[in-house]
Amino acid sequence: MKFSTSEVYNAAVISFKGKLMGGPDAENFHNKLVEFLESGKKNIVIDMSSVNYVNSTGIGNLIRGYTTVKNNGGHLKLAGLTDKIEGLLSITKLNSVFEQYATIDEAAKNF
């Protein structure tokens, strides 16, 4: 669950690469979200365009992140979902929880 960060327009962007699962990087992801929120960055985009696999722990990390951001007055959106991940969100009914956009730019412009 490797990730990098950047900023686009008025949004902080976390871009995942590879497999979205648990492990030490999951806590790093959560800590980065908290860091963004504490520095006043409340609009957050999660870039999933380079994710090729998500397990239940990875979904749990996204939900935890969404809850953390929402409880701190922020907004979290997903961008660049593959068909496979869109299907997973649909099956789990999480597509009604997460706002989804085709690109990072599109997500960032919609805050």
Backbone as XML, in Angstrom:
<?xml version="1.0"?>
<chain id="A" units="angstrom">
  <residue number="1" name="MET">
    <atom name="N" x="0.845" y="-1.179" z="0.000"/>
    <atom name="CA" x="0.000" y="0.000" z="0.000"/>
    <atom name="C" x="0.889" y="1.240" z="0.000"/>
  </residue>
  <residue number="2" name="LYS">
    <atom name="N" x="1.626" y="1.423" z="-1.040"/>
    <atom name="CA" x="2.498" y="2.586" z="-1.175"/>
    <atom name="C" x="1.673" y="3.775" z="-1.663"/>
  </residue>
  <residue number="3" name="PHE">
    <atom name="N" x="2.057" y="4.982" z="-1.204"/>
    <atom name="CA" x="1.351" y="6.173" z="-1.676"/>
    <atom name="C" x="2.279" y="7.372" z="-1.714"/>
  </residue>
  <residue number="4" name="SER">
    <atom name="N" x="1.879" y="8.342" z="-2.517"/>
    <atom name="CA" x="2.576" y="9.620" z="-2.575"/>
    <atom name="C" x="1.526" y="10.713" z="-2.428"/>
  </residue>
  <residue number="5" name="THR">
    <atom name="N" x="1.976" y="11.931" z="-2.131"/>
    <atom name="CA" x="1.034" y="13.026" z="-1.938"/>
    <atom name="C" x="1.387" y="14.196" z="-2.849"/>
  </residue>
  <residue number="6" name="SER">
    <atom name="N" x="0.371" y="14.987" z="-3.148"/>
    <atom name="CA" x="0.544" y="16.197" z="-3.944"/>
    <atom name="C" x="-0.649" y="17.098" z="-3.668"/>
  </residue>
  <residue number="7" name="GLU">
    <atom name="N" x="-0.692" y="18.226" z="-4.334"/>
    <atom name="CA" x="-1.838" y="19.116" z="-4.220"/>
    <atom name="C" x="-2.270" y="19.541" z="-5.606"/>
  </residue>
  <residue number="8" name="VAL">
    <atom name="N" x="-3.589" y="19.572" z="-5.831"/>
    <atom name="CA" x="-4.176" y="20.003" z="-7.089"/>
    <atom name="C" x="-5.309" y="20.948" z="-6.752"/>
  </residue>
  <residue number="9" name="TYR">
    <atom name="N" x="-5.253" y="22.138" z="-7.352"/>
    <atom name="CA" x="-6.256" y="23.164" z="-7.066"/>
    <atom name="C" x="-6.326" y="23.366" z="-5.555"/>
  </residue>
  <residue number="10" name="ASN">
    <atom name="N" x="-7.486" y="23.156" z="-4.970"/>
    <atom name="CA" x="-7.659" y="23.367" z="-3.533"/>
    <atom name="C" x="-7.722" y="22.052" z="-2.766"/>
  </residue>
  <residue number="11" name="ALA">
    <atom name="N" x="-7.138" y="21.006" z="-3.330"/>
    <atom name="CA" x="-7.263" y="19.685" z="-2.720"/>
    <atom name="C" x="-5.908" y="19.030" z="-2.482"/>
  </residue>
  <residue number="12" name="ALA">
    <atom name="N" x="-5.811" y="18.313" z="-1.372"/>
    <atom name="CA" x="-4.665" y="17.447" z="-1.102"/>
    <atom name="C" x="-4.950" y="16.115" z="-1.785"/>
  </residue>
  <residue number="13" name="VAL">
    <atom name="N" x="-3.957" y="15.543" z="-2.430"/>
    <atom name="CA" x="-4.134" y="14.294" z="-3.181"/>
    <atom name="C" x="-3.217" y="13.228" z="-2.604"/>
  </residue>
  <residue number="14" name="ILE">
    <atom name="N" x="-3.803" y="12.058" z="-2.348"/>
    <atom name="CA" x="-3.024" y="10.889" z="-1.955"/>
    <atom name="C" x="-3.182" y="9.878" z="-3.089"/>
  </residue>
  <residue number="15" name="SER">
    <atom name="N" x="-2.071" y="9.527" z="-3.718"/>
    <atom name="CA" x="-2.084" y="8.604" z="-4.852"/>
    <atom name="C" x="-1.517" y="7.253" z="-4.419"/>
  </residue>
  <residue number="16" name="PHE">
    <atom name="N" x="-2.375" y="6.243" z="-4.465"/>
    <atom name="CA" x="-1.944" y="4.891" z="-4.130"/>
    <atom name="C" x="-1.368" y="4.206" z="-5.347"/>
  </residue>
  <residue number="17" name="LYS">
    <atom name="N" x="-0.473" y="3.247" z="-5.100"/>
    <atom name="CA" x="0.131" y="2.471" z="-6.179"/>
    <atom name="C" x="0.219" y="1.016" z="-5.754"/>
  </residue>
  <residue number="18" name="GLY">
    <atom name="N" x="-0.174" y="0.125" z="-6.651"/>
    <atom name="CA" x="-0.063" y="-1.309" z="-6.378"/>
    <atom name="C" x="-1.272" y="-1.862" z="-5.678"/>
  </residue>
  <residue number="19" name="LYS">
    <atom name="N" x="-1.034" y="-2.596" z="-4.610"/>
    <atom name="CA" x="-2.090" y="-3.270" z="-3.870"/>
    <atom name="C" x="-2.517" y="-2.428" z="-2.673"/>
  </residue>
  <residue number="20" name="LEU">
    <atom name="N" x="-3.820" y="-2.257" z="-2.511"/>
    <atom name="CA" x="-4.369" y="-1.505" z="-1.384"/>
    <atom name="C" x="-4.807" y="-2.511" z="-0.331"/>
  </residue>
  <residue number="21" name="MET">
    <atom name="N" x="-3.938" y="-2.676" z="0.670"/>
    <atom name="CA" x="-4.197" y="-3.644" z="1.724"/>
    <atom name="C" x="-3.789" y="-3.011" z="3.061"/>
  </residue>
  <residue number="22" name="GLY">
    <atom name="N" x="-3.653" y="-3.819" z="4.069"/>
    <atom name="CA" x="-3.266" y="-3.332" z="5.393"/>
    <atom name="C" x="-1.769" y="-3.221" z="5.534"/>
  </residue>
  <residue number="23" name="GLY">
    <atom name="N" x="-1.303" y="-3.378" z="6.767"/>
    <atom name="CA" x="0.127" y="-3.313" z="7.035"/>
    <atom name="C" x="0.539" y="-1.951" z="7.556"/>
  </residue>
  <residue number="24" name="PRO">
    <atom name="N" x="1.841" y="-1.758" z="7.719"/>
    <atom name="CA" x="2.351" y="-0.506" z="8.289"/>
    <atom name="C" x="1.971" y="0.724" z="7.475"/>
  </residue>
  <residue number="25" name="ASP">
    <atom name="N" x="1.853" y="0.570" z="6.144"/>
    <atom name="CA" x="1.505" y="1.716" z="5.309"/>
    <atom name="C" x="0.088" y="2.207" z="5.572"/>
  </residue>
  <residue number="26" name="ALA">
    <atom name="N" x="-0.771" y="1.341" z="6.077"/>
    <atom name="CA" x="-2.141" y="1.748" z="6.396"/>
    <atom name="C" x="-2.132" y="2.807" z="7.496"/>
  </residue>
  <residue number="27" name="GLU">
    <atom name="N" x="-1.291" y="2.628" z="8.497"/>
    <atom name="CA" x="-1.203" y="3.624" z="9.567"/>
    <atom name="C" x="-0.552" y="4.897" z="9.049"/>
  </residue>
  <residue number="28" name="ASN">
    <atom name="N" x="0.413" y="4.775" z="8.143"/>
    <atom name="CA" x="1.025" y="5.953" z="7.529"/>
    <atom name="C" x="-0.008" y="6.764" z="6.750"/>
  </residue>
  <residue number="29" name="PHE">
    <atom name="N" x="-0.897" y="6.054" z="6.045"/>
    <atom name="CA" x="-1.982" y="6.705" z="5.301"/>
    <atom name="C" x="-2.880" y="7.490" z="6.263"/>
  </residue>
  <residue number="30" name="HIS">
    <atom name="N" x="-3.286" y="6.856" z="7.342"/>
    <atom name="CA" x="-4.161" y="7.528" z="8.313"/>
    <atom name="C" x="-3.452" y="8.735" z="8.932"/>
  </residue>
  <residue number="31" name="ASN">
    <atom name="N" x="-2.198" y="8.589" z="9.275"/>
    <atom name="CA" x="-1.426" y="9.694" z="9.846"/>
    <atom name="C" x="-1.313" y="10.857" z="8.861"/>
  </residue>
  <residue number="32" name="LYS">
    <atom name="N" x="-1.162" y="10.553" z="7.580"/>
    <atom name="CA" x="-1.080" y="11.599" z="6.557"/>
    <atom name="C" x="-2.412" y="12.341" z="6.452"/>
  </residue>
  <residue number="33" name="LEU">
    <atom name="N" x="-3.525" y="11.617" z="6.533"/>
    <atom name="CA" x="-4.835" y="12.273" z="6.519"/>
    <atom name="C" x="-4.971" y="13.233" z="7.697"/>
  </residue>
  <residue number="34" name="VAL">
    <atom name="N" x="-4.584" y="12.769" z="8.881"/>
    <atom name="CA" x="-4.659" y="13.604" z="10.081"/>
    <atom name="C" x="-3.762" y="14.834" z="9.922"/>
  </residue>
  <residue number="35" name="GLU">
    <atom name="N" x="-2.586" y="14.628" z="9.364"/>
    <atom name="CA" x="-1.658" y="15.740" z="9.134"/>
    <atom name="C" x="-2.286" y="16.791" z="8.204"/>
  </residue>
  <residue number="36" name="PHE">
    <atom name="N" x="-2.905" y="16.326" z="7.110"/>
    <atom name="CA" x="-3.591" y="17.250" z="6.200"/>
    <atom name="C" x="-4.677" y="18.027" z="6.938"/>
  </residue>
  <residue number="37" name="LEU">
    <atom name="N" x="-5.497" y="17.322" z="7.688"/>
    <atom name="CA" x="-6.610" y="17.955" z="8.400"/>
    <atom name="C" x="-6.116" y="18.974" z="9.420"/>
  </residue>
  <residue number="38" name="GLU">
    <atom name="N" x="-5.087" y="18.624" z="10.169"/>
    <atom name="CA" x="-4.551" y="19.526" z="11.186"/>
    <atom name="C" x="-3.914" y="20.774" z="10.576"/>
  </residue>
  <residue number="39" name="SER">
    <atom name="N" x="-3.467" y="20.670" z="9.327"/>
    <atom name="CA" x="-2.878" y="21.832" z="8.661"/>
    <atom name="C" x="-3.923" y="22.627" z="7.875"/>
  </residue>
  <residue number="40" name="GLY">
    <atom name="N" x="-5.198" y="22.270" z="8.046"/>
    <atom name="CA" x="-6.281" y="23.022" z="7.416"/>
    <atom name="C" x="-6.670" y="22.537" z="6.032"/>
  </residue>
  <residue number="41" name="LYS">
    <atom name="N" x="-6.068" y="21.454" z="5.565"/>
    <atom name="CA" x="-6.413" y="20.900" z="4.246"/>
    <atom name="C" x="-7.567" y="19.925" z="4.426"/>
  </residue>
  <residue number="42" name="LYS">
    <atom name="N" x="-8.762" y="20.372" z="4.117"/>
    <atom name="CA" x="-9.961" y="19.571" z="4.387"/>
    <atom name="C" x="-10.535" y="18.912" z="3.139"/>
  </residue>
  <residue number="43" name="ASN">
    <atom name="N" x="-10.043" y="19.277" z="1.951"/>
    <atom name="CA" x="-10.502" y="18.670" z="0.704"/>
    <atom name="C" x="-9.453" y="17.653" z="0.258"/>
  </residue>
  <residue number="44" name="ILE">
    <atom name="N" x="-9.841" y="16.393" z="0.261"/>
    <atom name="CA" x="-8.878" y="15.325" z="0.001"/>
    <atom name="C" x="-9.381" y="14.409" z="-1.115"/>
  </residue>
  <residue number="45" name="VAL">
    <atom name="N" x="-8.489" y="14.150" z="-2.063"/>
    <atom name="CA" x="-8.771" y="13.230" z="-3.172"/>
    <atom name="C" x="-7.864" y="12.022" z="-3.013"/>
  </residue>
  <residue number="46" name="ILE">
    <atom name="N" x="-8.460" y="10.835" z="-3.108"/>
    <atom name="CA" x="-7.689" y="9.593" z="-3.114"/>
    <atom name="C" x="-7.622" y="9.116" z="-4.562"/>
  </residue>
  <residue number="47" name="ASP">
    <atom name="N" x="-6.416" y="9.101" z="-5.121"/>
    <atom name="CA" x="-6.189" y="8.667" z="-6.500"/>
    <atom name="C" x="-5.972" y="7.157" z="-6.515"/>
  </residue>
  <residue number="48" name="MET">
    <atom name="N" x="-6.880" y="6.466" z="-7.172"/>
    <atom name="CA" x="-6.828" y="4.996" z="-7.222"/>
    <atom name="C" x="-6.410" y="4.486" z="-8.605"/>
  </residue>
  <residue number="49" name="SER">
    <atom name="N" x="-5.955" y="5.370" z="-9.484"/>
    <atom name="CA" x="-5.694" y="4.981" z="-10.874"/>
    <atom name="C" x="-4.561" y="3.966" z="-11.023"/>
  </residue>
  <residue number="50" name="SER">
    <atom name="N" x="-3.658" y="3.880" z="-10.051"/>
    <atom name="CA" x="-2.552" y="2.910" z="-10.131"/>
    <atom name="C" x="-2.713" y="1.754" z="-9.151"/>
  </residue>
  <residue number="51" name="VAL">
    <atom name="N" x="-3.942" y="1.551" z="-8.669"/>
    <atom name="CA" x="-4.228" y="0.433" z="-7.756"/>
    <atom name="C" x="-4.699" y="-0.747" z="-8.590"/>
  </residue>
  <residue number="52" name="ASN">
    <atom name="N" x="-4.056" y="-1.894" z="-8.409"/>
    <atom name="CA" x="-4.438" y="-3.075" z="-9.182"/>
    <atom name="C" x="-5.118" y="-4.158" z="-8.342"/>
  </residue>
  <residue number="53" name="TYR">
    <atom name="N" x="-5.220" y="-3.927" z="-7.029"/>
    <atom name="CA" x="-5.850" y="-4.925" z="-6.158"/>
    <atom name="C" x="-6.274" y="-4.247" z="-4.855"/>
  </residue>
  <residue number="54" name="VAL">
    <atom name="N" x="-7.463" y="-4.593" z="-4.390"/>
    <atom name="CA" x="-7.947" y="-4.101" z="-3.100"/>
    <atom name="C" x="-8.544" y="-5.282" z="-2.350"/>
  </residue>
  <residue number="55" name="ASN">
    <atom name="N" x="-8.127" y="-5.479" z="-1.093"/>
    <atom name="CA" x="-8.763" y="-6.522" z="-0.282"/>
    <atom name="C" x="-9.663" y="-5.859" z="0.753"/>
  </residue>
  <residue number="56" name="SER">
    <atom name="N" x="-10.260" y="-6.654" z="1.611"/>
    <atom name="CA" x="-11.207" y="-6.125" z="2.591"/>
    <atom name="C" x="-10.532" y="-5.158" z="3.570"/>
  </residue>
  <residue number="57" name="THR">
    <atom name="N" x="-9.275" y="-5.406" z="3.895"/>
    <atom name="CA" x="-8.544" y="-4.500" z="4.777"/>
    <atom name="C" x="-8.324" y="-3.158" z="4.087"/>
  </residue>
  <residue number="58" name="GLY">
    <atom name="N" x="-8.045" y="-3.193" z="2.796"/>
    <atom name="CA" x="-7.884" y="-1.957" z="2.029"/>
    <atom name="C" x="-9.164" y="-1.148" z="2.005"/>
  </residue>
  <residue number="59" name="ILE">
    <atom name="N" x="-10.295" y="-1.828" z="1.813"/>
    <atom name="CA" x="-11.606" y="-1.156" z="1.862"/>
    <atom name="C" x="-11.815" y="-0.564" z="3.253"/>
  </residue>
  <residue number="60" name="GLY">
    <atom name="N" x="-11.465" y="-1.318" z="4.275"/>
    <atom name="CA" x="-11.591" y="-0.829" z="5.650"/>
    <atom name="C" x="-10.762" y="0.420" z="5.886"/>
  </residue>
  <residue number="61" name="ASN">
    <atom name="N" x="-9.568" y="0.473" z="5.294"/>
    <atom name="CA" x="-8.722" y="1.659" z="5.430"/>
    <atom name="C" x="-9.344" y="2.872" z="4.749"/>
  </residue>
  <residue number="62" name="LEU">
    <atom name="N" x="-9.980" y="2.658" z="3.596"/>
    <atom name="CA" x="-10.673" y="3.760" z="2.919"/>
    <atom name="C" x="-11.835" y="4.269" z="3.765"/>
  </residue>
  <residue number="63" name="ILE">
    <atom name="N" x="-12.588" y="3.342" z="4.353"/>
    <atom name="CA" x="-13.720" y="3.728" z="5.202"/>
    <atom name="C" x="-13.223" y="4.484" z="6.436"/>
  </residue>
  <residue number="64" name="ARG">
    <atom name="N" x="-12.161" y="3.979" z="7.048"/>
    <atom name="CA" x="-11.585" y="4.666" z="8.209"/>
    <atom name="C" x="-11.138" y="6.081" z="7.822"/>
  </residue>
  <residue number="65" name="GLY">
    <atom name="N" x="-10.499" y="6.200" z="6.664"/>
    <atom name="CA" x="-10.058" y="7.511" z="6.190"/>
    <atom name="C" x="-11.225" y="8.447" z="5.944"/>
  </residue>
  <residue number="66" name="TYR">
    <atom name="N" x="-12.257" y="7.927" z="5.303"/>
    <atom name="CA" x="-13.459" y="8.723" z="5.028"/>
    <atom name="C" x="-14.068" y="9.226" z="6.336"/>
  </residue>
  <residue number="67" name="THR">
    <atom name="N" x="-14.179" y="8.351" z="7.311"/>
    <atom name="CA" x="-14.771" y="8.707" z="8.603"/>
    <atom name="C" x="-13.922" y="9.764" z="9.312"/>
  </residue>
  <residue number="68" name="THR">
    <atom name="N" x="-12.609" y="9.585" z="9.307"/>
    <atom name="CA" x="-11.712" y="10.549" z="9.941"/>
    <atom name="C" x="-11.859" y="11.924" z="9.304"/>
  </residue>
  <residue number="69" name="VAL">
    <atom name="N" x="-11.860" y="11.962" z="7.986"/>
    <atom name="CA" x="-11.974" y="13.237" z="7.275"/>
    <atom name="C" x="-13.329" y="13.883" z="7.552"/>
  </residue>
  <residue number="70" name="LYS">
    <atom name="N" x="-14.388" y="13.112" z="7.441"/>
    <atom name="CA" x="-15.740" y="13.647" z="7.653"/>
    <atom name="C" x="-15.920" y="14.153" z="9.091"/>
  </residue>
  <residue number="71" name="ASN">
    <atom name="N" x="-15.444" y="13.404" z="10.063"/>
    <atom name="CA" x="-15.583" y="13.801" z="11.466"/>
    <atom name="C" x="-14.783" y="15.054" z="11.810"/>
  </residue>
  <residue number="72" name="ASN">
    <atom name="N" x="-13.837" y="15.417" z="10.953"/>
    <atom name="CA" x="-13.039" y="16.622" z="11.168"/>
    <atom name="C" x="-13.436" y="17.755" z="10.217"/>
  </residue>
  <residue number="73" name="GLY">
    <atom name="N" x="-14.639" y="17.654" z="9.664"/>
    <atom name="CA" x="-15.175" y="18.718" z="8.825"/>
    <atom name="C" x="-14.646" y="18.752" z="7.415"/>
  </residue>
  <residue number="74" name="GLY">
    <atom name="N" x="-14.050" y="17.654" z="6.955"/>
    <atom name="CA" x="-13.489" y="17.615" z="5.609"/>
    <atom name="C" x="-14.327" y="16.804" z="4.644"/>
  </residue>
  <residue number="75" name="HIS">
    <atom name="N" x="-13.824" y="16.720" z="3.415"/>
    <atom name="CA" x="-14.488" y="15.963" z="2.354"/>
    <atom name="C" x="-13.449" y="15.089" z="1.666"/>
  </residue>
  <residue number="76" name="LEU">
    <atom name="N" x="-13.814" y="13.826" z="1.405"/>
    <atom name="CA" x="-12.914" y="12.890" z="0.752"/>
    <atom name="C" x="-13.612" y="12.333" z="-0.481"/>
  </residue>
  <residue number="77" name="LYS">
    <atom name="N" x="-12.895" y="12.363" z="-1.614"/>
    <atom name="CA" x="-13.424" y="11.846" z="-2.869"/>
    <atom name="C" x="-12.430" y="10.872" z="-3.479"/>
  </residue>
  <residue number="78" name="LEU">
    <atom name="N" x="-12.948" y="9.925" z="-4.254"/>
    <atom name="CA" x="-12.107" y="8.955" z="-4.941"/>
    <atom name="C" x="-12.002" y="9.323" z="-6.410"/>
  </residue>
  <residue number="79" name="ALA">
    <atom name="N" x="-10.837" y="9.083" z="-6.997"/>
    <atom name="CA" x="-10.628" y="9.370" z="-8.418"/>
    <atom name="C" x="-9.884" y="8.214" z="-9.076"/>
  </residue>
  <residue number="80" name="GLY">
    <atom name="N" x="-10.136" y="8.050" z="-10.381"/>
    <atom name="CA" x="-9.384" y="7.088" z="-11.173"/>
    <atom name="C" x="-9.644" y="5.632" z="-10.856"/>
  </residue>
  <residue number="81" name="LEU">
    <atom name="N" x="-10.877" y="5.304" z="-10.515"/>
    <atom name="CA" x="-11.190" y="3.915" z="-10.172"/>
    <atom name="C" x="-11.206" y="3.029" z="-11.408"/>
  </residue>
  <residue number="82" name="THR">
    <atom name="N" x="-10.631" y="1.843" z="-11.289"/>
    <atom name="CA" x="-10.722" y="0.862" z="-12.364"/>
    <atom name="C" x="-12.117" y="0.233" z="-12.330"/>
  </residue>
  <residue number="83" name="ASP">
    <atom name="N" x="-12.483" y="-0.430" z="-13.409"/>
    <atom name="CA" x="-13.790" y="-1.103" z="-13.463"/>
    <atom name="C" x="-13.919" y="-2.120" z="-12.332"/>
  </residue>
  <residue number="84" name="LYS">
    <atom name="N" x="-12.832" y="-2.823" z="-12.049"/>
    <atom name="CA" x="-12.833" y="-3.845" z="-10.998"/>
    <atom name="C" x="-13.134" y="-3.226" z="-9.629"/>
  </residue>
  <residue number="85" name="ILE">
    <atom name="N" x="-12.490" y="-2.100" z="-9.328"/>
    <atom name="CA" x="-12.703" y="-1.443" z="-8.035"/>
    <atom name="C" x="-14.087" y="-0.805" z="-7.979"/>
  </residue>
  <residue number="86" name="GLU">
    <atom name="N" x="-14.552" y="-0.239" z="-9.102"/>
    <atom name="CA" x="-15.915" y="0.292" z="-9.144"/>
    <atom name="C" x="-16.917" y="-0.820" z="-8.847"/>
  </residue>
  <residue number="87" name="GLY">
    <atom name="N" x="-16.684" y="-2.010" z="-9.407"/>
    <atom name="CA" x="-17.550" y="-3.156" z="-9.158"/>
    <atom name="C" x="-17.544" y="-3.549" z="-7.692"/>
  </residue>
  <residue number="88" name="LEU">
    <atom name="N" x="-16.376" y="-3.538" z="-7.080"/>
    <atom name="CA" x="-16.260" y="-3.865" z="-5.658"/>
    <atom name="C" x="-17.042" y="-2.863" z="-4.803"/>
  </residue>
  <residue number="89" name="LEU">
    <atom name="N" x="-16.924" y="-1.579" z="-5.122"/>
    <atom name="CA" x="-17.673" y="-0.560" z="-4.378"/>
    <atom name="C" x="-19.171" y="-0.720" z="-4.585"/>
  </residue>
  <residue number="90" name="SER">
    <atom name="N" x="-19.562" y="-1.132" z="-5.769"/>
    <atom name="CA" x="-20.978" y="-1.348" z="-6.056"/>
    <atom name="C" x="-21.529" y="-2.531" z="-5.266"/>
  </residue>
  <residue number="91" name="ILE">
    <atom name="N" x="-20.803" y="-3.635" z="-5.260"/>
    <atom name="CA" x="-21.232" y="-4.839" z="-4.535"/>
    <atom name="C" x="-21.366" y="-4.563" z="-3.043"/>
  </residue>
  <residue number="92" name="THR">
    <atom name="N" x="-20.444" y="-3.772" z="-2.508"/>
    <atom name="CA" x="-20.447" y="-3.479" z="-1.075"/>
    <atom name="C" x="-21.334" y="-2.281" z="-0.728"/>
  </residue>
  <residue number="93" name="LYS">
    <atom name="N" x="-21.956" y="-1.688" z="-1.748"/>
    <atom name="CA" x="-22.833" y="-0.509" z="-1.590"/>
    <atom name="C" x="-22.071" y="0.728" z="-1.145"/>
  </residue>
  <residue number="94" name="LEU">
    <atom name="N" x="-20.742" y="0.690" z="-1.213"/>
    <atom name="CA" x="-19.934" y="1.847" z="-0.825"/>
    <atom name="C" x="-19.921" y="2.925" z="-1.906"/>
  </residue>
  <residue number="95" name="ASN">
    <atom name="N" x="-20.441" y="2.590" z="-3.098"/>
    <atom name="CA" x="-20.536" y="3.601" z="-4.140"/>
    <atom name="C" x="-21.528" y="4.696" z="-3.761"/>
  </residue>
  <residue number="96" name="SER">
    <atom name="N" x="-22.393" y="4.418" z="-2.782"/>
    <atom name="CA" x="-23.316" y="5.450" z="-2.297"/>
    <atom name="C" x="-22.684" y="6.293" z="-1.190"/>
  </residue>
  <residue number="97" name="VAL">
    <atom name="N" x="-21.528" y="5.870" z="-0.692"/>
    <atom name="CA" x="-20.820" y="6.602" z="0.361"/>
    <atom name="C" x="-19.746" y="7.503" z="-0.244"/>
  </residue>
  <residue number="98" name="PHE">
    <atom name="N" x="-18.939" y="6.949" z="-1.137"/>
    <atom name="CA" x="-17.820" y="7.675" z="-1.726"/>
    <atom name="C" x="-18.233" y="8.377" z="-3.009"/>
  </residue>
  <residue number="99" name="GLU">
    <atom name="N" x="-17.911" y="9.665" z="-3.114"/>
    <atom name="CA" x="-18.059" y="10.364" z="-4.389"/>
    <atom name="C" x="-16.914" y="9.892" z="-5.271"/>
  </residue>
  <residue number="100" name="GLN">
    <atom name="N" x="-17.231" y="9.571" z="-6.531"/>
    <atom name="CA" x="-16.236" y="9.011" z="-7.439"/>
    <atom name="C" x="-16.129" y="9.854" z="-8.702"/>
  </residue>
  <residue number="101" name="TYR">
    <atom name="N" x="-14.896" y="10.068" z="-9.150"/>
    <atom name="CA" x="-14.637" y="10.871" z="-10.337"/>
    <atom name="C" x="-13.619" y="10.164" z="-11.215"/>
  </residue>
  <residue number="102" name="ALA">
    <atom name="N" x="-13.659" y="10.456" z="-12.503"/>
    <atom name="CA" x="-12.764" y="9.807" z="-13.455"/>
    <atom name="C" x="-11.310" y="10.240" z="-13.266"/>
  </residue>
  <residue number="103" name="THR">
    <atom name="N" x="-11.105" y="11.524" z="-12.933"/>
    <atom name="CA" x="-9.742" y="12.041" z="-12.807"/>
    <atom name="C" x="-9.563" y="12.831" z="-11.507"/>
  </residue>
  <residue number="104" name="ILE">
    <atom name="N" x="-8.315" y="13.046" z="-11.144"/>
    <atom name="CA" x="-7.990" y="13.862" z="-9.971"/>
    <atom name="C" x="-8.497" y="15.287" z="-10.186"/>
  </residue>
  <residue number="105" name="ASP">
    <atom name="N" x="-8.248" y="15.841" z="-11.375"/>
    <atom name="CA" x="-8.678" y="17.209" z="-11.664"/>
    <atom name="C" x="-10.183" y="17.370" z="-11.506"/>
  </residue>
  <residue number="106" name="GLU">
    <atom name="N" x="-10.928" y="16.424" z="-12.045"/>
    <atom name="CA" x="-12.383" y="16.476" z="-11.944"/>
    <atom name="C" x="-12.831" y="16.436" z="-10.480"/>
  </residue>
  <residue number="107" name="ALA">
    <atom name="N" x="-12.232" y="15.569" z="-9.698"/>
    <atom name="CA" x="-12.583" y="15.473" z="-8.265"/>
    <atom name="C" x="-12.241" y="16.771" z="-7.543"/>
  </residue>
  <residue number="108" name="ALA">
    <atom name="N" x="-11.047" y="17.306" z="-7.801"/>
    <atom name="CA" x="-10.597" y="18.524" z="-7.101"/>
    <atom name="C" x="-11.461" y="19.725" z="-7.468"/>
  </residue>
  <residue number="109" name="LYS">
    <atom name="N" x="-11.919" y="19.791" z="-8.694"/>
    <atom name="CA" x="-12.748" y="20.923" z="-9.131"/>
    <atom name="C" x="-14.151" y="20.862" z="-8.539"/>
  </residue>
  <residue number="110" name="ASN">
    <atom name="N" x="-14.557" y="19.706" z="-8.020"/>
    <atom name="CA" x="-15.917" y="19.528" z="-7.511"/>
    <atom name="C" x="-16.026" y="19.647" z="-5.994"/>
  </residue>
  <residue number="111" name="PHE">
    <atom name="N" x="-15.093" y="20.299" z="-5.358"/>
    <atom name="CA" x="-15.217" y="20.557" z="-3.914"/>
    <atom name="C" x="-16.015" y="21.808" z="-3.719"/>
  </residue>
</chain>
